[in-house]
Amino acid sequence: MKIEVLGTGCSRCQQLEKDVYNALAALDIAADVSKVQDIKKIMEYKVMSTPALVVDGQVKIAGRIPRKEELYSILESSK
């Protein structure tokens, strides 16, 4: 699984990245996680507001931090 956290480095973007790592550890899921801060790359996903979560090339969430249960559900269904 490839996960990308899109964001320019704001506190909400950092929180989403932290939440992703915590969720992966709690669910015992192995994934390649990267943070994308380049605006051009973020725009390639047609994301207009950050933070955003991309799993295997698909934007799952944009413009907000998901609830813990929602994040767990997204990650489990993408295994």
Phi and psi restraints in degrees (range 20) as a CNS / XPLOR table:
assign (resid 1 and name C) (resid 2 and name N)
       (resid 2 and name CA) (resid 2 and name C) 1.0 -113.5 20.0 2
assign (resid 2 and name N) (resid 2 and name CA)
       (resid 2 and name C) (resid 3 and name N) 1.0 123.9 20.0 2
assign (resid 2 and name C) (resid 3 and name N)
       (resid 3 and name CA) (resid 3 and name C) 1.0 -119.2 20.0 2
assign (resid 3 and name N) (resid 3 and name CA)
       (resid 3 and name C) (resid 4 and name N) 1.0 134.0 20.0 2
assign (resid 3 and name C) (resid 4 and name N)
       (resid 4 and name CA) (resid 4 and name C) 1.0 -123.9 20.0 2
assign (resid 4 and name N) (resid 4 and name CA)
       (resid 4 and name C) (resid 5 and name N) 1.0 132.7 20.0 2
assign (resid 4 and name C) (resid 5 and name N)
       (resid 5 and name CA) (resid 5 and name C) 1.0 -103.9 20.0 2
assign (resid 5 and name N) (resid 5 and name CA)
       (resid 5 and name C) (resid 6 and name N) 1.0 116.1 20.0 2
assign (resid 5 and name C) (resid 6 and name N)
       (resid 6 and name CA) (resid 6 and name C) 1.0 -95.5 20.0 2
assign (resid 6 and name N) (resid 6 and name CA)
       (resid 6 and name C) (resid 7 and name N) 1.0 129.8 20.0 2
assign (resid 6 and name C) (resid 7 and name N)
       (resid 7 and name CA) (resid 7 and name C) 1.0 172.2 20.0 2
assign (resid 7 and name N) (resid 7 and name CA)
       (resid 7 and name C) (resid 8 and name N) 1.0 158.1 20.0 2
assign (resid 7 and name C) (resid 8 and name N)
       (resid 8 and name CA) (resid 8 and name C) 1.0 -90.1 20.0 2
assign (resid 8 and name N) (resid 8 and name CA)
       (resid 8 and name C) (resid 9 and name N) 1.0 2.2 20.0 2
assign (resid 8 and name C) (resid 9 and name N)
       (resid 9 and name CA) (resid 9 and name C) 1.0 109.5 20.0 2
assign (resid 9 and name N) (resid 9 and name CA)
       (resid 9 and name C) (resid 10 and name N) 1.0 9.7 20.0 2
assign (resid 9 and name C) (resid 10 and name N)
       (resid 10 and name CA) (resid 10 and name C) 1.0 -68.4 20.0 2
assign (resid 10 and name N) (resid 10 and name CA)
       (resid 10 and name C) (resid 11 and name N) 1.0 168.6 20.0 2
assign (resid 10 and name C) (resid 11 and name N)
       (resid 11 and name CA) (resid 11 and name C) 1.0 -62.5 20.0 2
assign (resid 11 and name N) (resid 11 and name CA)
       (resid 11 and name C) (resid 12 and name N) 1.0 -34.8 20.0 2
assign (resid 11 and name C) (resid 12 and name N)
       (resid 12 and name CA) (resid 12 and name C) 1.0 -68.5 20.0 2
assign (resid 12 and name N) (resid 12 and name CA)
       (resid 12 and name C) (resid 13 and name N) 1.0 -37.0 20.0 2
assign (resid 12 and name C) (resid 13 and name N)
       (resid 13 and name CA) (resid 13 and name C) 1.0 -65.9 20.0 2
assign (resid 13 and name N) (resid 13 and name CA)
       (resid 13 and name C) (resid 14 and name N) 1.0 -42.2 20.0 2
assign (resid 13 and name C) (resid 14 and name N)
       (resid 14 and name CA) (resid 14 and name C) 1.0 -64.6 20.0 2
assign (resid 14 and name N) (resid 14 and name CA)
       (resid 14 and name C) (resid 15 and name N) 1.0 -37.3 20.0 2
assign (resid 14 and name C) (resid 15 and name N)
       (resid 15 and name CA) (resid 15 and name C) 1.0 -65.8 20.0 2
assign (resid 15 and name N) (resid 15 and name CA)
       (resid 15 and name C) (resid 16 and name N) 1.0 -42.3 20.0 2
assign (resid 15 and name C) (resid 16 and name N)
       (resid 16 and name CA) (resid 16 and name C) 1.0 -62.9 20.0 2
assign (resid 16 and name N) (resid 16 and name CA)
       (resid 16 and name C) (resid 17 and name N) 1.0 -42.4 20.0 2
assign (resid 16 and name C) (resid 17 and name N)
       (resid 17 and name CA) (resid 17 and name C) 1.0 -60.9 20.0 2
assign (resid 17 and name N) (resid 17 and name CA)
       (resid 17 and name C) (resid 18 and name N) 1.0 -45.3 20.0 2
assign (resid 17 and name C) (resid 18 and name N)
       (resid 18 and name CA) (resid 18 and name C) 1.0 -61.7 20.0 2
assign (resid 18 and name N) (resid 18 and name CA)
       (resid 18 and name C) (resid 19 and name N) 1.0 -44.0 20.0 2
assign (resid 18 and name C) (resid 19 and name N)
       (resid 19 and name CA) (resid 19 and name C) 1.0 -62.1 20.0 2
assign (resid 19 and name N) (resid 19 and name CA)
       (resid 19 and name C) (resid 20 and name N) 1.0 -38.7 20.0 2
assign (resid 19 and name C) (resid 20 and name N)
       (resid 20 and name CA) (resid 20 and name C) 1.0 -63.0 20.0 2
assign (resid 20 and name N) (resid 20 and name CA)
       (resid 20 and name C) (resid 21 and name N) 1.0 -48.4 20.0 2
assign (resid 20 and name C) (resid 21 and name N)
       (resid 21 and name CA) (resid 21 and name C) 1.0 -60.7 20.0 2
assign (resid 21 and name N) (resid 21 and name CA)
       (resid 21 and name C) (resid 22 and name N) 1.0 -42.3 20.0 2
assign (resid 21 and name C) (resid 22 and name N)
       (resid 22 and name CA) (resid 22 and name C) 1.0 -63.9 20.0 2
assign (resid 22 and name N) (resid 22 and name CA)
       (resid 22 and name C) (resid 23 and name N) 1.0 -42.3 20.0 2
assign (resid 22 and name C) (resid 23 and name N)
       (resid 23 and name CA) (resid 23 and name C) 1.0 -65.7 20.0 2
assign (resid 23 and name N) (resid 23 and name CA)
       (resid 23 and name C) (resid 24 and name N) 1.0 -42.7 20.0 2
assign (resid 23 and name C) (resid 24 and name N)
       (resid 24 and name CA) (resid 24 and name C) 1.0 -61.3 20.0 2
assign (resid 24 and name N) (resid 24 and name CA)
       (resid 24 and name C) (resid 25 and name N) 1.0 -41.3 20.0 2
assign (resid 24 and name C) (resid 25 and name N)
       (resid 25 and name CA) (resid 25 and name C) 1.0 -66.1 20.0 2
assign (resid 25 and name N) (resid 25 and name CA)
       (resid 25 and name C) (resid 26 and name N) 1.0 -43.7 20.0 2
assign (resid 25 and name C) (resid 26 and name N)
       (resid 26 and name CA) (resid 26 and name C) 1.0 -65.2 20.0 2
assign (resid 26 and name N) (resid 26 and name CA)
       (resid 26 and name C) (resid 27 and name N) 1.0 -35.1 20.0 2
assign (resid 26 and name C) (resid 27 and name N)
       (resid 27 and name CA) (resid 27 and name C) 1.0 -90.9 20.0 2
assign (resid 27 and name N) (resid 27 and name CA)
       (resid 27 and name C) (resid 28 and name N) 1.0 -3.9 20.0 2
assign (resid 27 and name C) (resid 28 and name N)
       (resid 28 and name CA) (resid 28 and name C) 1.0 55.1 20.0 2
assign (resid 28 and name N) (resid 28 and name CA)
       (resid 28 and name C) (resid 29 and name N) 1.0 51.0 20.0 2
assign (resid 28 and name C) (resid 29 and name N)
       (resid 29 and name CA) (resid 29 and name C) 1.0 -112.5 20.0 2
assign (resid 29 and name N) (resid 29 and name CA)
       (resid 29 and name C) (resid 30 and name N) 1.0 131.4 20.0 2
assign (resid 29 and name C) (resid 30 and name N)
       (resid 30 and name CA) (resid 30 and name C) 1.0 -90.3 20.0 2
assign (resid 30 and name N) (resid 30 and name CA)
       (resid 30 and name C) (resid 31 and name N) 1.0 133.1 20.0 2
assign (resid 30 and name C) (resid 31 and name N)
       (resid 31 and name CA) (resid 31 and name C) 1.0 -153.5 20.0 2
assign (resid 31 and name N) (resid 31 and name CA)
       (resid 31 and name C) (resid 32 and name N) 1.0 153.9 20.0 2
assign (resid 31 and name C) (resid 32 and name N)
       (resid 32 and name CA) (resid 32 and name C) 1.0 -92.6 20.0 2
assign (resid 32 and name N) (resid 32 and name CA)
       (resid 32 and name C) (resid 33 and name N) 1.0 109.2 20.0 2
assign (resid 32 and name C) (resid 33 and name N)
       (resid 33 and name CA) (resid 33 and name C) 1.0 -106.6 20.0 2
assign (resid 33 and name N) (resid 33 and name CA)
       (resid 33 and name C) (resid 34 and name N) 1.0 131.4 20.0 2
assign (resid 33 and name C) (resid 34 and name N)
       (resid 34 and name CA) (resid 34 and name C) 1.0 -136.2 20.0 2
assign (resid 34 and name N) (resid 34 and name CA)
       (resid 34 and name C) (resid 35 and name N) 1.0 155.5 20.0 2
assign (resid 34 and name C) (resid 35 and name N)
       (resid 35 and name CA) (resid 35 and name C) 1.0 -108.8 20.0 2
assign (resid 35 and name N) (resid 35 and name CA)
       (resid 35 and name C) (resid 36 and name N) 1.0 129.1 20.0 2
assign (resid 35 and name C) (resid 36 and name N)
       (resid 36 and name CA) (resid 36 and name C) 1.0 -110.0 20.0 2
assign (resid 36 and name N) (resid 36 and name CA)
       (resid 36 and name C) (resid 37 and name N) 1.0 115.8 20.0 2
assign (resid 36 and name C) (resid 37 and name N)
       (resid 37 and name CA) (resid 37 and name C) 1.0 -112.0 20.0 2
assign (resid 37 and name N) (resid 37 and name CA)
       (resid 37 and name C) (resid 38 and name N) 1.0 -9.9 20.0 2
assign (resid 37 and name C) (resid 38 and name N)
       (resid 38 and name CA) (resid 38 and name C) 1.0 -72.0 20.0 2
assign (resid 38 and name N) (resid 38 and name CA)
       (resid 38 and name C) (resid 39 and name N) 1.0 119.5 20.0 2
assign (resid 38 and name C) (resid 39 and name N)
       (resid 39 and name CA) (resid 39 and name C) 1.0 -57.8 20.0 2
assign (resid 39 and name N) (resid 39 and name CA)
       (resid 39 and name C) (resid 40 and name N) 1.0 -39.5 20.0 2
assign (resid 39 and name C) (resid 40 and name N)
       (resid 40 and name CA) (resid 40 and name C) 1.0 -62.5 20.0 2
assign (resid 40 and name N) (resid 40 and name CA)
       (resid 40 and name C) (resid 41 and name N) 1.0 -41.5 20.0 2
assign (resid 40 and name C) (resid 41 and name N)
       (resid 41 and name CA) (resid 41 and name C) 1.0 -68.6 20.0 2
assign (resid 41 and name N) (resid 41 and name CA)
       (resid 41 and name C) (resid 42 and name N) 1.0 -38.2 20.0 2
assign (resid 41 and name C) (resid 42 and name N)
       (resid 42 and name CA) (resid 42 and name C) 1.0 -62.6 20.0 2
assign (resid 42 and name N) (resid 42 and name CA)
       (resid 42 and name C) (resid 43 and name N) 1.0 -42.5 20.0 2
assign (resid 42 and name C) (resid 43 and name N)
       (resid 43 and name CA) (resid 43 and name C) 1.0 -65.8 20.0 2
assign (resid 43 and name N) (resid 43 and name CA)
       (resid 43 and name C) (resid 44 and name N) 1.0 -26.8 20.0 2
assign (resid 43 and name C) (resid 44 and name N)
       (resid 44 and name CA) (resid 44 and name C) 1.0 -60.4 20.0 2
assign (resid 44 and name N) (resid 44 and name CA)
       (resid 44 and name C) (resid 45 and name N) 1.0 -27.5 20.0 2
assign (resid 44 and name C) (resid 45 and name N)
       (resid 45 and name CA) (resid 45 and name C) 1.0 -87.2 20.0 2
assign (resid 45 and name N) (resid 45 and name CA)
       (resid 45 and name C) (resid 46 and name N) 1.0 0.9 20.0 2
assign (resid 45 and name C) (resid 46 and name N)
       (resid 46 and name CA) (resid 46 and name C) 1.0 60.0 20.0 2
assign (resid 46 and name N) (resid 46 and name CA)
       (resid 46 and name C) (resid 47 and name N) 1.0 33.4 20.0 2
assign (resid 46 and name C) (resid 47 and name N)
       (resid 47 and name CA) (resid 47 and name C) 1.0 -91.0 20.0 2
assign (resid 47 and name N) (resid 47 and name CA)
       (resid 47 and name C) (resid 48 and name N) 1.0 124.0 20.0 2
assign (resid 47 and name C) (resid 48 and name N)
       (resid 48 and name CA) (resid 48 and name C) 1.0 -98.4 20.0 2
assign (resid 48 and name N) (resid 48 and name CA)
       (resid 48 and name C) (resid 49 and name N) 1.0 -17.9 20.0 2
assign (resid 48 and name C) (resid 49 and name N)
       (resid 49 and name CA) (resid 49 and name C) 1.0 -141.3 20.0 2
assign (resid 49 and name N) (resid 49 and name CA)
       (resid 49 and name C) (resid 50 and name N) 1.0 143.5 20.0 2
assign (resid 49 and name C) (resid 50 and name N)
       (resid 50 and name CA) (resid 50 and name C) 1.0 -113.6 20.0 2
assign (resid 50 and name N) (resid 50 and name CA)
       (resid 50 and name C) (resid 51 and name N) 1.0 161.5 20.0 2
assign (resid 50 and name C) (resid 51 and name N)
       (resid 51 and name CA) (resid 51 and name C) 1.0 -77.4 20.0 2
assign (resid 51 and name N) (resid 51 and name CA)
       (resid 51 and name C) (resid 52 and name N) 1.0 160.8 20.0 2
assign (resid 51 and name C) (resid 52 and name N)
       (resid 52 and name CA) (resid 52 and name C) 1.0 -137.6 20.0 2
assign (resid 52 and name N) (resid 52 and name CA)
       (resid 52 and name C) (resid 53 and name N) 1.0 150.8 20.0 2
assign (resid 52 and name C) (resid 53 and name N)
       (resid 53 and name CA) (resid 53 and name C) 1.0 -118.5 20.0 2
assign (resid 53 and name N) (resid 53 and name CA)
       (resid 53 and name C) (resid 54 and name N) 1.0 124.3 20.0 2
assign (resid 53 and name C) (resid 54 and name N)
       (resid 54 and name CA) (resid 54 and name C) 1.0 -118.0 20.0 2
assign (resid 54 and name N) (resid 54 and name CA)
       (resid 54 and name C) (resid 55 and name N) 1.0 126.2 20.0 2
assign (resid 54 and name C) (resid 55 and name N)
       (resid 55 and name CA) (resid 55 and name C) 1.0 -121.0 20.0 2
assign (resid 55 and name N) (resid 55 and name CA)
       (resid 55 and name C) (resid 56 and name N) 1.0 120.5 20.0 2
assign (resid 55 and name C) (resid 56 and name N)
       (resid 56 and name CA) (resid 56 and name C) 1.0 49.6 20.0 2
assign (resid 56 and name N) (resid 56 and name CA)
       (resid 56 and name C) (resid 57 and name N) 1.0 43.3 20.0 2
assign (resid 56 and name C) (resid 57 and name N)
       (resid 57 and name CA) (resid 57 and name C) 1.0 84.2 20.0 2
assign (resid 57 and name N) (resid 57 and name CA)
       (resid 57 and name C) (resid 58 and name N) 1.0 -1.8 20.0 2
assign (resid 57 and name C) (resid 58 and name N)
       (resid 58 and name CA) (resid 58 and name C) 1.0 -110.8 20.0 2
assign (resid 58 and name N) (resid 58 and name CA)
       (resid 58 and name C) (resid 59 and name N) 1.0 130.2 20.0 2
assign (resid 58 and name C) (resid 59 and name N)
       (resid 59 and name CA) (resid 59 and name C) 1.0 -72.6 20.0 2
assign (resid 59 and name N) (resid 59 and name CA)
       (resid 59 and name C) (resid 60 and name N) 1.0 120.2 20.0 2
assign (resid 59 and name C) (resid 60 and name N)
       (resid 60 and name CA) (resid 60 and name C) 1.0 -98.6 20.0 2
assign (resid 60 and name N) (resid 60 and name CA)
       (resid 60 and name C) (resid 61 and name N) 1.0 -34.7 20.0 2
assign (resid 60 and name C) (resid 61 and name N)
       (resid 61 and name CA) (resid 61 and name C) 1.0 -147.0 20.0 2
assign (resid 61 and name N) (resid 61 and name CA)
       (resid 61 and name C) (resid 62 and name N) 1.0 140.0 20.0 2
assign (resid 61 and name C) (resid 62 and name N)
       (resid 62 and name CA) (resid 62 and name C) 1.0 -143.1 20.0 2
assign (resid 62 and name N) (resid 62 and name CA)
       (resid 62 and name C) (resid 63 and name N) 1.0 139.3 20.0 2
assign (resid 62 and name C) (resid 63 and name N)
       (resid 63 and name CA) (resid 63 and name C) 1.0 83.7 20.0 2
assign (resid 63 and name N) (resid 63 and name CA)
       (resid 63 and name C) (resid 64 and name N) 1.0 6.2 20.0 2
assign (resid 63 and name C) (resid 64 and name N)
       (resid 64 and name CA) (resid 64 and name C) 1.0 -161.1 20.0 2
assign (resid 64 and name N) (resid 64 and name CA)
       (resid 64 and name C) (resid 65 and name N) 1.0 166.2 20.0 2
assign (resid 64 and name C) (resid 65 and name N)
       (resid 65 and name CA) (resid 65 and name C) 1.0 -98.5 20.0 2
assign (resid 65 and name N) (resid 65 and name CA)
       (resid 65 and name C) (resid 66 and name N) 1.0 124.9 20.0 2
assign (resid 65 and name C) (resid 66 and name N)
       (resid 66 and name CA) (resid 66 and name C) 1.0 -72.2 20.0 2
assign (resid 66 and name N) (resid 66 and name CA)
       (resid 66 and name C) (resid 67 and name N) 1.0 156.0 20.0 2
assign (resid 66 and name C) (resid 67 and name N)
       (resid 67 and name CA) (resid 67 and name C) 1.0 -65.2 20.0 2
assign (resid 67 and name N) (resid 67 and name CA)
       (resid 67 and name C) (resid 68 and name N) 1.0 155.4 20.0 2
assign (resid 67 and name C) (resid 68 and name N)
       (resid 68 and name CA) (resid 68 and name C) 1.0 -54.1 20.0 2
assign (resid 68 and name N) (resid 68 and name CA)
       (resid 68 and name C) (resid 69 and name N) 1.0 -45.8 20.0 2
assign (resid 68 and name C) (resid 69 and name N)
       (resid 69 and name CA) (resid 69 and name C) 1.0 -63.8 20.0 2
assign (resid 69 and name N) (resid 69 and name CA)
       (resid 69 and name C) (resid 70 and name N) 1.0 -39.5 20.0 2
assign (resid 69 and name C) (resid 70 and name N)
       (resid 70 and name CA) (resid 70 and name C) 1.0 -66.0 20.0 2
assign (resid 70 and name N) (resid 70 and name CA)
       (resid 70 and name C) (resid 71 and name N) 1.0 -42.7 20.0 2
assign (resid 70 and name C) (resid 71 and name N)
       (resid 71 and name CA) (resid 71 and name C) 1.0 -63.6 20.0 2
assign (resid 71 and name N) (resid 71 and name CA)
       (resid 71 and name C) (resid 72 and name N) 1.0 -44.5 20.0 2
assign (resid 71 and name C) (resid 72 and name N)
       (resid 72 and name CA) (resid 72 and name C) 1.0 -59.0 20.0 2
assign (resid 72 and name N) (resid 72 and name CA)
       (resid 72 and name C) (resid 73 and name N) 1.0 -44.5 20.0 2
assign (resid 72 and name C) (resid 73 and name N)
       (resid 73 and name CA) (resid 73 and name C) 1.0 -61.2 20.0 2
assign (resid 73 and name N) (resid 73 and name CA)
       (resid 73 and name C) (resid 74 and name N) 1.0 -44.4 20.0 2
assign (resid 73 and name C) (resid 74 and name N)
       (resid 74 and name CA) (resid 74 and name C) 1.0 -61.6 20.0 2
assign (resid 74 and name N) (resid 74 and name CA)
       (resid 74 and name C) (resid 75 and name N) 1.0 -46.5 20.0 2
assign (resid 74 and name C) (resid 75 and name N)
       (resid 75 and name CA) (resid 75 and name C) 1.0 -67.9 20.0 2
assign (resid 75 and name N) (resid 75 and name CA)
       (resid 75 and name C) (resid 76 and name N) 1.0 -41.7 20.0 2
assign (resid 75 and name C) (resid 76 and name N)
       (resid 76 and name CA) (resid 76 and name C) 1.0 -65.5 20.0 2
assign (resid 76 and name N) (resid 76 and name CA)
       (resid 76 and name C) (resid 77 and name N) 1.0 -39.2 20.0 2
assign (resid 76 and name C) (resid 77 and name N)
       (resid 77 and name CA) (resid 77 and name C) 1.0 -75.4 20.0 2
assign (resid 77 and name N) (resid 77 and name CA)
       (resid 77 and name C) (resid 78 and name N) 1.0 -12.3 20.0 2
assign (resid 77 and name C) (resid 78 and name N)
       (resid 78 and name CA) (resid 78 and name C) 1.0 -98.9 20.0 2
assign (resid 78 and name N) (resid 78 and name CA)
       (resid 78 and name C) (resid 79 and name N) 1.0 0.3 20.0 2
